[in-house]
Amino acid sequence: MAETVTVDPTASKDQTYSDLARQIAAVVEGEPDRTARMATVTSILATAFEHFFWTGFYLVDPTKGDELVVGPYQGTLGCLRIPFGKGVCGTAAQTGQTQIVGDVHAFPGHIACDARSNSEIVVPVRDAQGRLIAVLDVDSSDYNSFDETDARGLEAILAQTFAQPASIPQP
């Protein structure tokens, strides 16, 4: 059963991420399909945060291994492919580290999929075996939209959603 995304406008950002983590866990509980989980995460995050201009996943292309291909997202048209090491997404994939960029125009090698994007956070996504499977990319049209609180909140949501084996209800 689908739930309505609820966000308390008076809550701290930490509390908002904690509430969203619980909501996401409830919605994807028992869903083994990774694409369905990714689509749900993007929908809930994009709905909860008005300043999230573009929210989506770039998946590691299993045929190439060093390239990302666009996956489920909410927002304007995204780049279709991004090589590891290129732009913010490719840097996050190559380093395995969350990237917080206050001004994307100052980031060396930034890839402009939409010129209205001014700041960005990209979080690596790992499966239950610790393998990089994707990156979560969130853009904002505002400068300096993301901080360590966003990094911690998004990292926690992604770990609970993708680094744990999906619980599948038994018949």
Phi and psi in radians as a Rosetta constraint file:
Dihedral C 1 N 2 CA 2 C 2 CIRCULARHARMONIC -1.325 0.35
Dihedral N 2 CA 2 C 2 N 3 CIRCULARHARMONIC 2.583 0.35
Dihedral C 2 N 3 CA 3 C 3 CIRCULARHARMONIC -1.981 0.35
Dihedral N 3 CA 3 C 3 N 4 CIRCULARHARMONIC 2.780 0.35
Dihedral C 3 N 4 CA 4 C 4 CIRCULARHARMONIC -1.533 0.35
Dihedral N 4 CA 4 C 4 N 5 CIRCULARHARMONIC 2.378 0.35
Dihedral C 4 N 5 CA 5 C 5 CIRCULARHARMONIC -1.274 0.35
Dihedral N 5 CA 5 C 5 N 6 CIRCULARHARMONIC 2.171 0.35
Dihedral C 5 N 6 CA 6 C 6 CIRCULARHARMONIC -2.106 0.35
Dihedral N 6 CA 6 C 6 N 7 CIRCULARHARMONIC 2.302 0.35
Dihedral C 6 N 7 CA 7 C 7 CIRCULARHARMONIC -2.294 0.35
Dihedral N 7 CA 7 C 7 N 8 CIRCULARHARMONIC 2.252 0.35
Dihedral C 7 N 8 CA 8 C 8 CIRCULARHARMONIC -1.443 0.35
Dihedral N 8 CA 8 C 8 N 9 CIRCULARHARMONIC 1.979 0.35
Dihedral C 8 N 9 CA 9 C 9 CIRCULARHARMONIC -1.136 0.35
Dihedral N 9 CA 9 C 9 N 10 CIRCULARHARMONIC -0.270 0.35
Dihedral C 9 N 10 CA 10 C 10 CIRCULARHARMONIC -1.649 0.35
Dihedral N 10 CA 10 C 10 N 11 CIRCULARHARMONIC -0.092 0.35
Dihedral C 10 N 11 CA 11 C 11 CIRCULARHARMONIC -1.312 0.35
Dihedral N 11 CA 11 C 11 N 12 CIRCULARHARMONIC 2.667 0.35
Dihedral C 11 N 12 CA 12 C 12 CIRCULARHARMONIC -1.191 0.35
Dihedral N 12 CA 12 C 12 N 13 CIRCULARHARMONIC 2.863 0.35
Dihedral C 12 N 13 CA 13 C 13 CIRCULARHARMONIC -1.103 0.35
Dihedral N 13 CA 13 C 13 N 14 CIRCULARHARMONIC -0.695 0.35
Dihedral C 13 N 14 CA 14 C 14 CIRCULARHARMONIC -1.003 0.35
Dihedral N 14 CA 14 C 14 N 15 CIRCULARHARMONIC -0.811 0.35
Dihedral C 14 N 15 CA 15 C 15 CIRCULARHARMONIC -1.150 0.35
Dihedral N 15 CA 15 C 15 N 16 CIRCULARHARMONIC -0.672 0.35
Dihedral C 15 N 16 CA 16 C 16 CIRCULARHARMONIC -1.062 0.35
Dihedral N 16 CA 16 C 16 N 17 CIRCULARHARMONIC -0.801 0.35
Dihedral C 16 N 17 CA 17 C 17 CIRCULARHARMONIC -1.108 0.35
Dihedral N 17 CA 17 C 17 N 18 CIRCULARHARMONIC -0.678 0.35
Dihedral C 17 N 18 CA 18 C 18 CIRCULARHARMONIC -1.105 0.35
Dihedral N 18 CA 18 C 18 N 19 CIRCULARHARMONIC -0.762 0.35
Dihedral C 18 N 19 CA 19 C 19 CIRCULARHARMONIC -1.110 0.35
Dihedral N 19 CA 19 C 19 N 20 CIRCULARHARMONIC -0.738 0.35
Dihedral C 19 N 20 CA 20 C 20 CIRCULARHARMONIC -1.145 0.35
Dihedral N 20 CA 20 C 20 N 21 CIRCULARHARMONIC -0.661 0.35
Dihedral C 20 N 21 CA 21 C 21 CIRCULARHARMONIC -1.035 0.35
Dihedral N 21 CA 21 C 21 N 22 CIRCULARHARMONIC -0.752 0.35
Dihedral C 21 N 22 CA 22 C 22 CIRCULARHARMONIC -1.136 0.35
Dihedral N 22 CA 22 C 22 N 23 CIRCULARHARMONIC -0.735 0.35
Dihedral C 22 N 23 CA 23 C 23 CIRCULARHARMONIC -1.132 0.35
Dihedral N 23 CA 23 C 23 N 24 CIRCULARHARMONIC -0.771 0.35
Dihedral C 23 N 24 CA 24 C 24 CIRCULARHARMONIC -1.097 0.35
Dihedral N 24 CA 24 C 24 N 25 CIRCULARHARMONIC -0.769 0.35
Dihedral C 24 N 25 CA 25 C 25 CIRCULARHARMONIC -1.035 0.35
Dihedral N 25 CA 25 C 25 N 26 CIRCULARHARMONIC -0.714 0.35
Dihedral C 25 N 26 CA 26 C 26 CIRCULARHARMONIC -1.162 0.35
Dihedral N 26 CA 26 C 26 N 27 CIRCULARHARMONIC -0.687 0.35
Dihedral C 26 N 27 CA 27 C 27 CIRCULARHARMONIC -1.247 0.35
Dihedral N 27 CA 27 C 27 N 28 CIRCULARHARMONIC -0.725 0.35
Dihedral C 27 N 28 CA 28 C 28 CIRCULARHARMONIC -1.590 0.35
Dihedral N 28 CA 28 C 28 N 29 CIRCULARHARMONIC -0.013 0.35
Dihedral C 28 N 29 CA 29 C 29 CIRCULARHARMONIC -0.937 0.35
Dihedral N 29 CA 29 C 29 N 30 CIRCULARHARMONIC 2.193 0.35
Dihedral C 29 N 30 CA 30 C 30 CIRCULARHARMONIC 1.454 0.35
Dihedral N 30 CA 30 C 30 N 31 CIRCULARHARMONIC -0.045 0.35
Dihedral C 30 N 31 CA 31 C 31 CIRCULARHARMONIC -1.599 0.35
Dihedral N 31 CA 31 C 31 N 32 CIRCULARHARMONIC 1.940 0.35
Dihedral C 31 N 32 CA 32 C 32 CIRCULARHARMONIC -1.443 0.35
Dihedral N 32 CA 32 C 32 N 33 CIRCULARHARMONIC -0.275 0.35
Dihedral C 32 N 33 CA 33 C 33 CIRCULARHARMONIC -1.370 0.35
Dihedral N 33 CA 33 C 33 N 34 CIRCULARHARMONIC 2.118 0.35
Dihedral C 33 N 34 CA 34 C 34 CIRCULARHARMONIC -1.120 0.35
Dihedral N 34 CA 34 C 34 N 35 CIRCULARHARMONIC -0.668 0.35
Dihedral C 34 N 35 CA 35 C 35 CIRCULARHARMONIC -1.119 0.35
Dihedral N 35 CA 35 C 35 N 36 CIRCULARHARMONIC -0.735 0.35
Dihedral C 35 N 36 CA 36 C 36 CIRCULARHARMONIC -1.098 0.35
Dihedral N 36 CA 36 C 36 N 37 CIRCULARHARMONIC -0.692 0.35
Dihedral C 36 N 37 CA 37 C 37 CIRCULARHARMONIC -1.122 0.35
Dihedral N 37 CA 37 C 37 N 38 CIRCULARHARMONIC -0.774 0.35
Dihedral C 37 N 38 CA 38 C 38 CIRCULARHARMONIC -1.112 0.35
Dihedral N 38 CA 38 C 38 N 39 CIRCULARHARMONIC -0.753 0.35
Dihedral C 38 N 39 CA 39 C 39 CIRCULARHARMONIC -1.069 0.35
Dihedral N 39 CA 39 C 39 N 40 CIRCULARHARMONIC -0.687 0.35
Dihedral C 39 N 40 CA 40 C 40 CIRCULARHARMONIC -1.162 0.35
Dihedral N 40 CA 40 C 40 N 41 CIRCULARHARMONIC -0.793 0.35
Dihedral C 40 N 41 CA 41 C 41 CIRCULARHARMONIC -1.045 0.35
Dihedral N 41 CA 41 C 41 N 42 CIRCULARHARMONIC -0.808 0.35
Dihedral C 41 N 42 CA 42 C 42 CIRCULARHARMONIC -1.111 0.35
Dihedral N 42 CA 42 C 42 N 43 CIRCULARHARMONIC -0.727 0.35
Dihedral C 42 N 43 CA 43 C 43 CIRCULARHARMONIC -1.097 0.35
Dihedral N 43 CA 43 C 43 N 44 CIRCULARHARMONIC -0.834 0.35
Dihedral C 43 N 44 CA 44 C 44 CIRCULARHARMONIC -1.144 0.35
Dihedral N 44 CA 44 C 44 N 45 CIRCULARHARMONIC -0.785 0.35
Dihedral C 44 N 45 CA 45 C 45 CIRCULARHARMONIC -1.129 0.35
Dihedral N 45 CA 45 C 45 N 46 CIRCULARHARMONIC -0.769 0.35
Dihedral C 45 N 46 CA 46 C 46 CIRCULARHARMONIC -1.126 0.35
Dihedral N 46 CA 46 C 46 N 47 CIRCULARHARMONIC -0.587 0.35
Dihedral C 46 N 47 CA 47 C 47 CIRCULARHARMONIC -1.279 0.35
Dihedral N 47 CA 47 C 47 N 48 CIRCULARHARMONIC -0.652 0.35
Dihedral C 47 N 48 CA 48 C 48 CIRCULARHARMONIC -1.323 0.35
Dihedral N 48 CA 48 C 48 N 49 CIRCULARHARMONIC -0.595 0.35
Dihedral C 48 N 49 CA 49 C 49 CIRCULARHARMONIC -2.035 0.35
Dihedral N 49 CA 49 C 49 N 50 CIRCULARHARMONIC 1.895 0.35
Dihedral C 49 N 50 CA 50 C 50 CIRCULARHARMONIC -1.092 0.35
Dihedral N 50 CA 50 C 50 N 51 CIRCULARHARMONIC -0.509 0.35
Dihedral C 50 N 51 CA 51 C 51 CIRCULARHARMONIC -1.450 0.35
Dihedral N 51 CA 51 C 51 N 52 CIRCULARHARMONIC -0.010 0.35
Dihedral C 51 N 52 CA 52 C 52 CIRCULARHARMONIC -1.383 0.35
Dihedral N 52 CA 52 C 52 N 53 CIRCULARHARMONIC 1.707 0.35
Dihedral C 52 N 53 CA 53 C 53 CIRCULARHARMONIC -1.260 0.35
Dihedral N 53 CA 53 C 53 N 54 CIRCULARHARMONIC -0.714 0.35
Dihedral C 53 N 54 CA 54 C 54 CIRCULARHARMONIC -2.449 0.35
Dihedral N 54 CA 54 C 54 N 55 CIRCULARHARMONIC 2.250 0.35
Dihedral C 54 N 55 CA 55 C 55 CIRCULARHARMONIC -2.356 0.35
Dihedral N 55 CA 55 C 55 N 56 CIRCULARHARMONIC 2.088 0.35
Dihedral C 55 N 56 CA 56 C 56 CIRCULARHARMONIC -3.045 0.35
Dihedral N 56 CA 56 C 56 N 57 CIRCULARHARMONIC 3.088 0.35
Dihedral C 56 N 57 CA 57 C 57 CIRCULARHARMONIC -1.907 0.35
Dihedral N 57 CA 57 C 57 N 58 CIRCULARHARMONIC 2.487 0.35
Dihedral C 57 N 58 CA 58 C 58 CIRCULARHARMONIC -1.985 0.35
Dihedral N 58 CA 58 C 58 N 59 CIRCULARHARMONIC 2.149 0.35
Dihedral C 58 N 59 CA 59 C 59 CIRCULARHARMONIC -1.627 0.35
Dihedral N 59 CA 59 C 59 N 60 CIRCULARHARMONIC 2.518 0.35
Dihedral C 59 N 60 CA 60 C 60 CIRCULARHARMONIC -1.179 0.35
Dihedral N 60 CA 60 C 60 N 61 CIRCULARHARMONIC 2.154 0.35
Dihedral C 60 N 61 CA 61 C 61 CIRCULARHARMONIC -1.289 0.35
Dihedral N 61 CA 61 C 61 N 62 CIRCULARHARMONIC 1.984 0.35
Dihedral C 61 N 62 CA 62 C 62 CIRCULARHARMONIC -1.170 0.35
Dihedral N 62 CA 62 C 62 N 63 CIRCULARHARMONIC -0.343 0.35
Dihedral C 62 N 63 CA 63 C 63 CIRCULARHARMONIC -1.421 0.35
Dihedral N 63 CA 63 C 63 N 64 CIRCULARHARMONIC -0.368 0.35
Dihedral C 63 N 64 CA 64 C 64 CIRCULARHARMONIC -1.939 0.35
Dihedral N 64 CA 64 C 64 N 65 CIRCULARHARMONIC -0.653 0.35
Dihedral C 64 N 65 CA 65 C 65 CIRCULARHARMONIC 1.403 0.35
Dihedral N 65 CA 65 C 65 N 66 CIRCULARHARMONIC -0.426 0.35
Dihedral C 65 N 66 CA 66 C 66 CIRCULARHARMONIC -2.215 0.35
Dihedral N 66 CA 66 C 66 N 67 CIRCULARHARMONIC 0.558 0.35
Dihedral C 66 N 67 CA 67 C 67 CIRCULARHARMONIC -2.529 0.35
Dihedral N 67 CA 67 C 67 N 68 CIRCULARHARMONIC 2.519 0.35
Dihedral C 67 N 68 CA 68 C 68 CIRCULARHARMONIC -1.783 0.35
Dihedral N 68 CA 68 C 68 N 69 CIRCULARHARMONIC 2.527 0.35
Dihedral C 68 N 69 CA 69 C 69 CIRCULARHARMONIC -2.197 0.35
Dihedral N 69 CA 69 C 69 N 70 CIRCULARHARMONIC 2.457 0.35
Dihedral C 69 N 70 CA 70 C 70 CIRCULARHARMONIC -1.030 0.35
Dihedral N 70 CA 70 C 70 N 71 CIRCULARHARMONIC 2.452 0.35
Dihedral C 70 N 71 CA 71 C 71 CIRCULARHARMONIC -2.146 0.35
Dihedral N 71 CA 71 C 71 N 72 CIRCULARHARMONIC -2.681 0.35
Dihedral C 71 N 72 CA 72 C 72 CIRCULARHARMONIC -1.034 0.35
Dihedral N 72 CA 72 C 72 N 73 CIRCULARHARMONIC 2.351 0.35
Dihedral C 72 N 73 CA 73 C 73 CIRCULARHARMONIC -2.704 0.35
Dihedral N 73 CA 73 C 73 N 74 CIRCULARHARMONIC 2.882 0.35
Dihedral C 73 N 74 CA 74 C 74 CIRCULARHARMONIC -2.161 0.35
Dihedral N 74 CA 74 C 74 N 75 CIRCULARHARMONIC 2.233 0.35
Dihedral C 74 N 75 CA 75 C 75 CIRCULARHARMONIC 2.391 0.35
Dihedral N 75 CA 75 C 75 N 76 CIRCULARHARMONIC -2.894 0.35
Dihedral C 75 N 76 CA 76 C 76 CIRCULARHARMONIC -1.277 0.35
Dihedral N 76 CA 76 C 76 N 77 CIRCULARHARMONIC 3.070 0.35
Dihedral C 76 N 77 CA 77 C 77 CIRCULARHARMONIC -0.930 0.35
Dihedral N 77 CA 77 C 77 N 78 CIRCULARHARMONIC 2.322 0.35
Dihedral C 77 N 78 CA 78 C 78 CIRCULARHARMONIC -1.786 0.35
Dihedral N 78 CA 78 C 78 N 79 CIRCULARHARMONIC 2.877 0.35
Dihedral C 78 N 79 CA 79 C 79 CIRCULARHARMONIC -1.137 0.35
Dihedral N 79 CA 79 C 79 N 80 CIRCULARHARMONIC 2.515 0.35
Dihedral C 79 N 80 CA 80 C 80 CIRCULARHARMONIC -1.392 0.35
Dihedral N 80 CA 80 C 80 N 81 CIRCULARHARMONIC -0.730 0.35
Dihedral C 80 N 81 CA 81 C 81 CIRCULARHARMONIC -2.414 0.35
Dihedral N 81 CA 81 C 81 N 82 CIRCULARHARMONIC 2.501 0.35
Dihedral C 81 N 82 CA 82 C 82 CIRCULARHARMONIC -2.399 0.35
Dihedral N 82 CA 82 C 82 N 83 CIRCULARHARMONIC 2.110 0.35
Dihedral C 82 N 83 CA 83 C 83 CIRCULARHARMONIC -1.231 0.35
Dihedral N 83 CA 83 C 83 N 84 CIRCULARHARMONIC 2.551 0.35
Dihedral C 83 N 84 CA 84 C 84 CIRCULARHARMONIC -0.947 0.35
Dihedral N 84 CA 84 C 84 N 85 CIRCULARHARMONIC 2.439 0.35
Dihedral C 84 N 85 CA 85 C 85 CIRCULARHARMONIC 1.525 0.35
Dihedral N 85 CA 85 C 85 N 86 CIRCULARHARMONIC -0.111 0.35
Dihedral C 85 N 86 CA 86 C 86 CIRCULARHARMONIC -1.878 0.35
Dihedral N 86 CA 86 C 86 N 87 CIRCULARHARMONIC 2.297 0.35
Dihedral C 86 N 87 CA 87 C 87 CIRCULARHARMONIC 1.156 0.35
Dihedral N 87 CA 87 C 87 N 88 CIRCULARHARMONIC -3.035 0.35
Dihedral C 87 N 88 CA 88 C 88 CIRCULARHARMONIC -1.217 0.35
Dihedral N 88 CA 88 C 88 N 89 CIRCULARHARMONIC -0.757 0.35
Dihedral C 88 N 89 CA 89 C 89 CIRCULARHARMONIC -1.120 0.35
Dihedral N 89 CA 89 C 89 N 90 CIRCULARHARMONIC -0.817 0.35
Dihedral C 89 N 90 CA 90 C 90 CIRCULARHARMONIC -1.132 0.35
Dihedral N 90 CA 90 C 90 N 91 CIRCULARHARMONIC -0.580 0.35
Dihedral C 90 N 91 CA 91 C 91 CIRCULARHARMONIC -1.185 0.35
Dihedral N 91 CA 91 C 91 N 92 CIRCULARHARMONIC -0.754 0.35
Dihedral C 91 N 92 CA 92 C 92 CIRCULARHARMONIC -1.086 0.35
Dihedral N 92 CA 92 C 92 N 93 CIRCULARHARMONIC -0.707 0.35
Dihedral C 92 N 93 CA 93 C 93 CIRCULARHARMONIC -1.146 0.35
Dihedral N 93 CA 93 C 93 N 94 CIRCULARHARMONIC -0.764 0.35
Dihedral C 93 N 94 CA 94 C 94 CIRCULARHARMONIC -1.217 0.35
Dihedral N 94 CA 94 C 94 N 95 CIRCULARHARMONIC -0.712 0.35
Dihedral C 94 N 95 CA 95 C 95 CIRCULARHARMONIC -1.544 0.35
Dihedral N 95 CA 95 C 95 N 96 CIRCULARHARMONIC -0.383 0.35
Dihedral C 95 N 96 CA 96 C 96 CIRCULARHARMONIC 1.271 0.35
Dihedral N 96 CA 96 C 96 N 97 CIRCULARHARMONIC 0.272 0.35
Dihedral C 96 N 97 CA 97 C 97 CIRCULARHARMONIC -2.034 0.35
Dihedral N 97 CA 97 C 97 N 98 CIRCULARHARMONIC 2.495 0.35
Dihedral C 97 N 98 CA 98 C 98 CIRCULARHARMONIC -1.091 0.35
Dihedral N 98 CA 98 C 98 N 99 CIRCULARHARMONIC 2.380 0.35
Dihedral C 98 N 99 CA 99 C 99 CIRCULARHARMONIC -1.970 0.35
Dihedral N 99 CA 99 C 99 N 100 CIRCULARHARMONIC 2.167 0.35
Dihedral C 99 N 100 CA 100 C 100 CIRCULARHARMONIC -1.994 0.35
Dihedral N 100 CA 100 C 100 N 101 CIRCULARHARMONIC 2.072 0.35
Dihedral C 100 N 101 CA 101 C 101 CIRCULARHARMONIC -2.179 0.35
Dihedral N 101 CA 101 C 101 N 102 CIRCULARHARMONIC 1.965 0.35
Dihedral C 101 N 102 CA 102 C 102 CIRCULARHARMONIC -1.270 0.35
Dihedral N 102 CA 102 C 102 N 103 CIRCULARHARMONIC -0.510 0.35
Dihedral C 102 N 103 CA 103 C 103 CIRCULARHARMONIC -2.451 0.35
Dihedral N 103 CA 103 C 103 N 104 CIRCULARHARMONIC 1.756 0.35
Dihedral C 103 N 104 CA 104 C 104 CIRCULARHARMONIC -1.122 0.35
Dihedral N 104 CA 104 C 104 N 105 CIRCULARHARMONIC -0.424 0.35
Dihedral C 104 N 105 CA 105 C 105 CIRCULARHARMONIC -1.227 0.35
Dihedral N 105 CA 105 C 105 N 106 CIRCULARHARMONIC -0.320 0.35
Dihedral C 105 N 106 CA 106 C 106 CIRCULARHARMONIC -1.676 0.35
Dihedral N 106 CA 106 C 106 N 107 CIRCULARHARMONIC -0.057 0.35
Dihedral C 106 N 107 CA 107 C 107 CIRCULARHARMONIC -1.432 0.35
Dihedral N 107 CA 107 C 107 N 108 CIRCULARHARMONIC 2.153 0.35
Dihedral C 107 N 108 CA 108 C 108 CIRCULARHARMONIC -1.034 0.35
Dihedral N 108 CA 108 C 108 N 109 CIRCULARHARMONIC 2.205 0.35
Dihedral C 108 N 109 CA 109 C 109 CIRCULARHARMONIC 1.367 0.35
Dihedral N 109 CA 109 C 109 N 110 CIRCULARHARMONIC 0.249 0.35
Dihedral C 109 N 110 CA 110 C 110 CIRCULARHARMONIC -0.956 0.35
Dihedral N 110 CA 110 C 110 N 111 CIRCULARHARMONIC 2.404 0.35
Dihedral C 110 N 111 CA 111 C 111 CIRCULARHARMONIC -1.785 0.35
Dihedral N 111 CA 111 C 111 N 112 CIRCULARHARMONIC 2.049 0.35
Dihedral C 111 N 112 CA 112 C 112 CIRCULARHARMONIC -1.582 0.35
Dihedral N 112 CA 112 C 112 N 113 CIRCULARHARMONIC 1.655 0.35
Dihedral C 112 N 113 CA 113 C 113 CIRCULARHARMONIC -1.362 0.35
Dihedral N 113 CA 113 C 113 N 114 CIRCULARHARMONIC -0.539 0.35
Dihedral C 113 N 114 CA 114 C 114 CIRCULARHARMONIC -2.516 0.35
Dihedral N 114 CA 114 C 114 N 115 CIRCULARHARMONIC 2.126 0.35
Dihedral C 114 N 115 CA 115 C 115 CIRCULARHARMONIC -1.107 0.35
Dihedral N 115 CA 115 C 115 N 116 CIRCULARHARMONIC -0.284 0.35
Dihedral C 115 N 116 CA 116 C 116 CIRCULARHARMONIC -1.379 0.35
Dihedral N 116 CA 116 C 116 N 117 CIRCULARHARMONIC -0.172 0.35
Dihedral C 116 N 117 CA 117 C 117 CIRCULARHARMONIC -1.340 0.35
Dihedral N 117 CA 117 C 117 N 118 CIRCULARHARMONIC 2.255 0.35
Dihedral C 117 N 118 CA 118 C 118 CIRCULARHARMONIC -2.119 0.35
Dihedral N 118 CA 118 C 118 N 119 CIRCULARHARMONIC -0.417 0.35
Dihedral C 118 N 119 CA 119 C 119 CIRCULARHARMONIC -2.464 0.35
Dihedral N 119 CA 119 C 119 N 120 CIRCULARHARMONIC 2.832 0.35
Dihedral C 119 N 120 CA 120 C 120 CIRCULARHARMONIC -2.742 0.35
Dihedral N 120 CA 120 C 120 N 121 CIRCULARHARMONIC 2.589 0.35
Dihedral C 120 N 121 CA 121 C 121 CIRCULARHARMONIC -2.277 0.35
Dihedral N 121 CA 121 C 121 N 122 CIRCULARHARMONIC 2.354 0.35
Dihedral C 121 N 122 CA 122 C 122 CIRCULARHARMONIC -2.270 0.35
Dihedral N 122 CA 122 C 122 N 123 CIRCULARHARMONIC 2.206 0.35
Dihedral C 122 N 123 CA 123 C 123 CIRCULARHARMONIC -2.081 0.35
Dihedral N 123 CA 123 C 123 N 124 CIRCULARHARMONIC 2.174 0.35
Dihedral C 123 N 124 CA 124 C 124 CIRCULARHARMONIC -1.098 0.35
Dihedral N 124 CA 124 C 124 N 125 CIRCULARHARMONIC 2.530 0.35
Dihedral C 124 N 125 CA 125 C 125 CIRCULARHARMONIC -2.053 0.35
Dihedral N 125 CA 125 C 125 N 126 CIRCULARHARMONIC 2.197 0.35
Dihedral C 125 N 126 CA 126 C 126 CIRCULARHARMONIC -2.057 0.35
Dihedral N 126 CA 126 C 126 N 127 CIRCULARHARMONIC 2.623 0.35
Dihedral C 126 N 127 CA 127 C 127 CIRCULARHARMONIC -1.518 0.35
Dihedral N 127 CA 127 C 127 N 128 CIRCULARHARMONIC -3.050 0.35
Dihedral C 127 N 128 CA 128 C 128 CIRCULARHARMONIC -1.112 0.35
Dihedral N 128 CA 128 C 128 N 129 CIRCULARHARMONIC -0.370 0.35
Dihedral C 128 N 129 CA 129 C 129 CIRCULARHARMONIC -1.630 0.35
Dihedral N 129 CA 129 C 129 N 130 CIRCULARHARMONIC 0.039 0.35
Dihedral C 129 N 130 CA 130 C 130 CIRCULARHARMONIC 1.492 0.35
Dihedral N 130 CA 130 C 130 N 131 CIRCULARHARMONIC 0.125 0.35
Dihedral C 130 N 131 CA 131 C 131 CIRCULARHARMONIC -1.412 0.35
Dihedral N 131 CA 131 C 131 N 132 CIRCULARHARMONIC 2.437 0.35
Dihedral C 131 N 132 CA 132 C 132 CIRCULARHARMONIC -1.173 0.35
Dihedral N 132 CA 132 C 132 N 133 CIRCULARHARMONIC 2.149 0.35
Dihedral C 132 N 133 CA 133 C 133 CIRCULARHARMONIC -1.986 0.35
Dihedral N 133 CA 133 C 133 N 134 CIRCULARHARMONIC -0.358 0.35
Dihedral C 133 N 134 CA 134 C 134 CIRCULARHARMONIC -3.012 0.35
Dihedral N 134 CA 134 C 134 N 135 CIRCULARHARMONIC 3.103 0.35
Dihedral C 134 N 135 CA 135 C 135 CIRCULARHARMONIC -2.275 0.35
Dihedral N 135 CA 135 C 135 N 136 CIRCULARHARMONIC 2.547 0.35
Dihedral C 135 N 136 CA 136 C 136 CIRCULARHARMONIC -1.684 0.35
Dihedral N 136 CA 136 C 136 N 137 CIRCULARHARMONIC 2.195 0.35
Dihedral C 136 N 137 CA 137 C 137 CIRCULARHARMONIC -1.999 0.35
Dihedral N 137 CA 137 C 137 N 138 CIRCULARHARMONIC 2.194 0.35
Dihedral C 137 N 138 CA 138 C 138 CIRCULARHARMONIC -2.219 0.35
Dihedral N 138 CA 138 C 138 N 139 CIRCULARHARMONIC 2.185 0.35
Dihedral C 138 N 139 CA 139 C 139 CIRCULARHARMONIC -1.982 0.35
Dihedral N 139 CA 139 C 139 N 140 CIRCULARHARMONIC 2.691 0.35
Dihedral C 139 N 140 CA 140 C 140 CIRCULARHARMONIC -2.329 0.35
Dihedral N 140 CA 140 C 140 N 141 CIRCULARHARMONIC 2.572 0.35
Dihedral C 140 N 141 CA 141 C 141 CIRCULARHARMONIC -1.382 0.35
Dihedral N 141 CA 141 C 141 N 142 CIRCULARHARMONIC -0.202 0.35
Dihedral C 141 N 142 CA 142 C 142 CIRCULARHARMONIC -1.572 0.35
Dihedral N 142 CA 142 C 142 N 143 CIRCULARHARMONIC 2.661 0.35
Dihedral C 142 N 143 CA 143 C 143 CIRCULARHARMONIC -1.402 0.35
Dihedral N 143 CA 143 C 143 N 144 CIRCULARHARMONIC 2.630 0.35
Dihedral C 143 N 144 CA 144 C 144 CIRCULARHARMONIC 0.937 0.35
Dihedral N 144 CA 144 C 144 N 145 CIRCULARHARMONIC 0.747 0.35
Dihedral C 144 N 145 CA 145 C 145 CIRCULARHARMONIC -1.392 0.35
Dihedral N 145 CA 145 C 145 N 146 CIRCULARHARMONIC -0.322 0.35
Dihedral C 145 N 146 CA 146 C 146 CIRCULARHARMONIC -2.115 0.35
Dihedral N 146 CA 146 C 146 N 147 CIRCULARHARMONIC 2.614 0.35
Dihedral C 146 N 147 CA 147 C 147 CIRCULARHARMONIC -2.541 0.35
Dihedral N 147 CA 147 C 147 N 148 CIRCULARHARMONIC -2.984 0.35
Dihedral C 147 N 148 CA 148 C 148 CIRCULARHARMONIC -1.098 0.35
Dihedral N 148 CA 148 C 148 N 149 CIRCULARHARMONIC -0.513 0.35
Dihedral C 148 N 149 CA 149 C 149 CIRCULARHARMONIC -1.116 0.35
Dihedral N 149 CA 149 C 149 N 150 CIRCULARHARMONIC -0.751 0.35
Dihedral C 149 N 150 CA 150 C 150 CIRCULARHARMONIC -1.089 0.35
Dihedral N 150 CA 150 C 150 N 151 CIRCULARHARMONIC -0.759 0.35
Dihedral C 150 N 151 CA 151 C 151 CIRCULARHARMONIC -1.034 0.35
Dihedral N 151 CA 151 C 151 N 152 CIRCULARHARMONIC -0.869 0.35
Dihedral C 151 N 152 CA 152 C 152 CIRCULARHARMONIC -1.073 0.35
Dihedral N 152 CA 152 C 152 N 153 CIRCULARHARMONIC -0.779 0.35
Dihedral C 152 N 153 CA 153 C 153 CIRCULARHARMONIC -1.123 0.35
Dihedral N 153 CA 153 C 153 N 154 CIRCULARHARMONIC -0.800 0.35
Dihedral C 153 N 154 CA 154 C 154 CIRCULARHARMONIC -1.203 0.35
Dihedral N 154 CA 154 C 154 N 155 CIRCULARHARMONIC -0.719 0.35
Dihedral C 154 N 155 CA 155 C 155 CIRCULARHARMONIC -1.047 0.35
Dihedral N 155 CA 155 C 155 N 156 CIRCULARHARMONIC -0.711 0.35
Dihedral C 155 N 156 CA 156 C 156 CIRCULARHARMONIC -1.151 0.35
Dihedral N 156 CA 156 C 156 N 157 CIRCULARHARMONIC -0.764 0.35
Dihedral C 156 N 157 CA 157 C 157 CIRCULARHARMONIC -1.079 0.35
Dihedral N 157 CA 157 C 157 N 158 CIRCULARHARMONIC -0.771 0.35
Dihedral C 157 N 158 CA 158 C 158 CIRCULARHARMONIC -1.185 0.35
Dihedral N 158 CA 158 C 158 N 159 CIRCULARHARMONIC -0.667 0.35
Dihedral C 158 N 159 CA 159 C 159 CIRCULARHARMONIC -1.113 0.35
Dihedral N 159 CA 159 C 159 N 160 CIRCULARHARMONIC -0.777 0.35
Dihedral C 159 N 160 CA 160 C 160 CIRCULARHARMONIC -1.219 0.35
Dihedral N 160 CA 160 C 160 N 161 CIRCULARHARMONIC -0.492 0.35
Dihedral C 160 N 161 CA 161 C 161 CIRCULARHARMONIC -1.555 0.35
Dihedral N 161 CA 161 C 161 N 162 CIRCULARHARMONIC -0.536 0.35
Dihedral C 161 N 162 CA 162 C 162 CIRCULARHARMONIC -2.151 0.35
Dihedral N 162 CA 162 C 162 N 163 CIRCULARHARMONIC -0.428 0.35
Dihedral C 162 N 163 CA 163 C 163 CIRCULARHARMONIC -1.539 0.35
Dihedral N 163 CA 163 C 163 N 164 CIRCULARHARMONIC -0.084 0.35
Dihedral C 163 N 164 CA 164 C 164 CIRCULARHARMONIC -1.847 0.35
Dihedral N 164 CA 164 C 164 N 165 CIRCULARHARMONIC 2.461 0.35
Dihedral C 164 N 165 CA 165 C 165 CIRCULARHARMONIC -1.023 0.35
Dihedral N 165 CA 165 C 165 N 166 CIRCULARHARMONIC 2.376 0.35
Dihedral C 165 N 166 CA 166 C 166 CIRCULARHARMONIC -1.144 0.35
Dihedral N 166 CA 166 C 166 N 167 CIRCULARHARMONIC 2.290 0.35
Dihedral C 166 N 167 CA 167 C 167 CIRCULARHARMONIC -1.425 0.35
Dihedral N 167 CA 167 C 167 N 168 CIRCULARHARMONIC 2.192 0.35
Dihedral C 167 N 168 CA 168 C 168 CIRCULARHARMONIC -1.943 0.35
Dihedral N 168 CA 168 C 168 N 169 CIRCULARHARMONIC 2.145 0.35
Dihedral C 168 N 169 CA 169 C 169 CIRCULARHARMONIC -1.025 0.35
Dihedral N 169 CA 169 C 169 N 170 CIRCULARHARMONIC 2.440 0.35
Dihedral C 169 N 170 CA 170 C 170 CIRCULARHARMONIC -1.483 0.35
Dihedral N 170 CA 170 C 170 N 171 CIRCULARHARMONIC 2.495 0.35
